[in-house]
Amino acid sequence: MDSNLPIGLDRAAATTLSTGLNQLLADLHIFYQNARGFHWNIRGRNFFELHLKFEELYNDLILKIDEVAERVLTLDAKPLHAFEDFLKHSDVPVVRDVTDGTEAVKHCVAAFSVLLVRERALLQIASEANDEGTSALMSDYIREQEKLVWMYRAYLG
């Protein structure tokens, strides 16, 4: 077996990256499901603005889920796809029955913190492996999510 993938990356490095990307995929799935719950169950004075924000959030997360899964496939690995695997590999906790907007936003900030730590680690590994595809993806996610953390924290006051 060739030690390099057809895209020119070292197979061992690609395996390490795909493992980390699968963990990110699990985090994204749990966060996605939490955001759906926030969208459906939010109540109170800020319902209209938060209902829309959570819809924006879960729509963005579903796009990222697909991008990460496709990156895993590009690295010649199989993306996780069973919900039990997402639960097993995610560091984002499952959140149930949140109706308070402030609490939901706090959960979002905490989830972004988990994602950012994982993405920074993947960025480092990708950089060392000369994996520009994964590096670019992680850099884009980090930039977007840092801004969202700032905005969500500003909302919290």
Secondary structure as GFF3:
##gff-version 3
##sequence-region A 1 157
A	DSSP	alpha_helix	11	41	.	.	.	ID=ss1
A	DSSP	alpha_helix	47	74	.	.	.	ID=ss2
A	DSSP	alpha_helix	83	89	.	.	.	ID=ss3
A	DSSP	alpha_helix	101	128	.	.	.	ID=ss4
A	DSSP	alpha_helix	132	156	.	.	.	ID=ss5
###
